[in-house]
Amino acid sequence: AYADWCGPCRRFGPLLESAVSQQGGSVKLAKVNVDSSPRTAVLLGVSLIPHVSVYYKGTEKMKNAGSIAEDELKDFISRVAELGSNHTN
């Protein structure tokens, strides 16, 4: 989740998009603008932006609120990609 006016979101967004694209399609990214979709943000439990929630088969498995360093973000997204490879169902 993000907001257009959020400086950390503007810096974090491109890093997140790059980290996701490096996974070769095994991770999908959906963005929610907290200003244009406030109800969705509330349903997702967003209280701090940028906010990343990871869902696998409809269940939240991981999340991160706030900006993190690029190397930490890449590690986080790599762990996301492993979710699918570690589950057979």
Stockholm file with secondary structure:
# STOCKHOLM 1.0

chainA/1-89         AYADWCGPCRRFGPLLESAVSQQGGSVKLAKVNVDSSPRTAVLLGVSLIPHVSVYYKGTEKMKNAGSIAEDELKDFISRVAELGSNHTN
#=GR chainA/1-89 SS CBCTTCHHHHHHHHHHHHHHHTTTTSSCCCCCBTTTCHHHHHHTTCCSSSEEEEEETTEEEEEEESCCCHHHHHHHHHHHHHHHHHCCC
#=GC SS_cons        CBCTTCHHHHHHHHHHHHHHHTTTTSSCCCCCBTTTCHHHHHHTTCCSSSEEEEEETTEEEEEEESCCCHHHHHHHHHHHHHHHHHCCC
//
